[in-house]
Amino acid sequence: MKPSLEETLIDVWRQALVENADEVQVGGQRYPVIKTSQKKLREVVFAFDGKEIRAIEQNPQTTSRWAQMARAGKKVMQFISEGSYLANVMDGKLTLYGKGASNRRLPLRNPT
């Protein structure tokens, strides 16, 4: 059975931020984890159901509440697709944005 979008986002977060992988695997494909040129934040662009999704580590130097959590040591990753924020994962908990998401949070099954 194919993993859901929610499971995939959590898995990308785990591979990139928890395991510090040089690449993540999604749907049998491998995608490199790079560091952004200025802030040195981890970033990966991958495909899911034919759509490109950009995952980027939260910049702790901004003023958002997610940045505040990153400064406190939480592992936060934002997910962007088609120019809009899709979701974020913080310490294994997923928050979906947009219509129908109702900001539901899903726990990570196994954070390590």
Secondary structure as UniProt FT lines:
FT   HELIX           5..13
FT   HELIX           14..18
FT   STRAND          23..26
FT   TURN            27..28
FT   STRAND          29..32
FT   STRAND          34..35
FT   TURN            37..39
FT   STRAND          42..48
FT   TURN            49..50
FT   STRAND          51..57
FT   TURN            60..61
FT   HELIX           65..71
FT   TURN            72..73
FT   STRAND          76..81
FT   TURN            82..83
FT   STRAND          84..90
FT   TURN            91..92
FT   STRAND          93..96
FT   TURN            99..103
FT   STRAND          105..106
//
